[in-house]
């Protein structure tokens, strides 16, 4: 605050204490959030009733964010959108932030990036009724017919988008392509493959039709929340998220969420 040092010492001290509160007060009471309409279980997915998706959104990321924002008296309205549209809406400021994003150069330039709030294991799946692919390193993927999901970030695999058939929006459909022989491997995250048990009853990591392997030399994939640079409270929102993520690490609240959504 300009001129703060020229005020009476007691008044300067009071205003200095109020500044974080004033900054946080700029946040709206409800933050608009989006994530993947193709679903990302166990992190974000539609609740099922009689086997059919309802409008209600659930998952580890959903409850995690709600806990972080609730500590500031703020709520989250979370909508699942096509992944490219979700990113575009956040970039334009039509939506405040998004969940469940890995990083690449474009995303670093476009958004404000939170701390890491979870990690996942990059794996490849193959059909057990065909010879298993010989993959000893990331370089071996270049010799495979690779399938992945629309909008996914393949940087951790060392692949360019042109090297991947990413025309499929959901993991079940990608696994059908694998079973039909239209690709030799499907790139996925182990936690997501297991998490499909929550929406279709199938844990692909334990499905007898498929095998999987972890690619040697790949680090765990880190995931972040991304904040729009176009909203006036962007920096305040990022601060709340980062402080909340730091506070959640190793906490009882985080442990409860891990047990509810990630344990299998």
N, C-alpha and C positions, 0 to 999 in steps of 0.2 A: 504494500500500500504506500503510495508516494507520500513523503512527509511524515511517516510514522515515527521516525527517530526524533522529530522536533516536538512531538506531543509530550505532555506530562508523563513521567515514567510509569505511574500507575495506570494511566489511560492506555499507553502503548502496550503495557503488559496484558491488559484486559482484551484489547483488540487483537493482539497476537494470538491469544487463546481462542478467540472467536473465529479466526480466519478459516481453519479447517471445517468448522460447522457451517460457515457461510458458503464455502465451496460445495459441500455436500448438499446444501439446501437447493442448489441449482438442479439436482437430479429430479426428473419427474417422479410421480408416485408409482407409475407403472412403466417399466422398461420393455420396449418392443424387441423381441428376439426371434431369430429363425434358425432352423437347422434342416437336415436332409429329409425331403418328402419320401425318398426311397427307403428311409428308416435306417437306423444305425444301432440296432440292439447289441448290448444291453444299455447303451448310452442314451439313445432317444428313439422312441417308437410309439405307435398308436396302441392304446389299450384295446384288447379284443373282448367282444361279447358274443357268445355263441359262435366263436371262430371268425367273426368279422370285425374289422377295425372300426373303432368309434372315434369321435373327434378329440377325445381325451388323450393328452400326450404324457408319457411316463418315461422313466429311465434314470440312470446314474447322473448324467449331465443335467437333466431337468431338476432333480432334487438337490443336486450340488449347487447349481446357480440360485435356486430359490432360497437355500440356506444362507448363502453369501449375501444376497440382497436383503433378506429379512432382517439381518443384523443391523441394517441401515434404515429399516422401516420402509423398504421399497419392494414392490412386487414385480413379477415377470410375466408377460404375456408371450407364450411361446407358440410359434406356428411352424409347421413343417412345410417347406416349399421345395420345388425343384432346385437342386443344389446351385446351379449357375444363377438362377433368378435370386436365390437367397443372397449370394455374394454380391450380385448387382444392386439389389435393394439396399444392402448395408453400405456399399461403396457410395451410393447416391444419397444416403441419409434418410431414406424412406423407412428404414428399420435401424434400430440403434446398434445392434450387435448380433453376432452369430456364435454358435457353439461348434465344437468338434472339428477344428481345422488343424491340419498339419501346415507346415510353412514351405513356401517357395519364394523366389525373389519378387514376383508380382504381388503376392499377398503382403509381404513385408513393406512394400512401397505403398500399397493401397490402404492398409488398415493400421490401427494401433493394436499392438499384440500383447496379450496378457502373459503372465507366467504360465509355465506348463502345469496342467492340472491332472493329466493322466498320460500314461504311455501304453502302447500296444506292440504286439509282436508281428512283424511282417513274415508271412509264410507263402508258400505256393501249394496248391492242391493239384492232384493228378487222379485220373481214373484208374482204379485197381484192376480193371479188366484189360488194361493195356500195359506195355512195358513201362516201368517207372522212368521218368526223365533223369538224365545224368546231370545233376546240378551241384557242383562243388563250390561255386562262387557266383557272384552277381554277373560276371561276364558270360556265364553259361546260359543265362536267360536270353541273350541275343540269338541263340541258336534254337529257340523254342517258338512255337506258335502260342502267343501269350494272349489271354483274355483278362480284362479287368472291368471295373465299373465306371460308368459315365461320370466325368468330373473329378475322378480320383487323382491324387498327386502321386506320380510314379517315380519321383526323384530319389526316394530311398532305395529303389531297385536299380538305379542307374540307367533307366530307360527313358527314351523320348516318347511323347504321346503317339507319334506315328508308328512306333514299334508295337503298340498294344491295340487289340480290338476292344475298344471301350464303348461299344454300341449298346451295351446292356446296363440298365439302371439298377438292377437288384441282384444280390448274390444267388438266390435260388435259380434265376434265369441263366446266370453265368455258369452255374454248376450243371444245368441241363445242356448247355453248349459243350461243356467239357465231356459229359457223359456221351454225347452224340459224336464226339471226335472232331468238333470244329476248332478245338484248340488242344494243346498238349498240357498246358498249365493254366490255372486261374490264380491271379495274385489277389491276396486277401489278408485281412488281419485275423489272427487266431481268435481273439476275444469276440470279434463280430461274428465269425463263423460259429462259435459256440453259442453266442447270444441269440441266434435265430430260434433257439428252443423256446424263447419267450413269445414268439409271434407265430411260428408255424410248427412248433414241437420238434424241430429237427436240429440236432447239434452236429454240424458238418464236421467238426473235429473228431467225432466218434462215429461217423456214418460208415457202415461197412463197404459202401460203394467207392469211397474216396480215401486216398492217403494224403499225407501232407508232410512238408519238410520246412525247416527254417534255413534260410540262406546264410551260409557262413560269412562272417564279416559285416553283417548288417546290424546297426545299432537299433535299439527300441525306437519306435516312431513316437515322437512327442506331439501332444495335441494341446491346442490353445483356444481361448475365446478371442474373437476379433471384434474390435470396436470401430464404428464408423468415424472417420475424421470430419464428417460433414455436420455432426450434431454439436450444438454449442457447449454441451456438458461432457464432451468426449474424454477429456483428460481426467475429469472428476470420476467418471464411470470407470475408467481404466484403473485409477487409484483404488477405488472400492473393490474391484475385482482382484487386483494384485494383493491387497491387504487381506481379503477374504481367503484367497488361495493359500497364502502363507499361514493364516490362522487355522485352516482346515487340515494342513499337513500333519499327519500323525495323531489327529484328534479322535476322540470317541465318535464324533459325528461322522467323520470320514470312514471309520471302521464299520459303522452300522451300514453305510451306503455300499461299501465293498461287499459285505456279507449278503446284503439284499439283492444286489444286481450282478456282481462279478464272480461270486463263488459258484462253482458247478460240480 
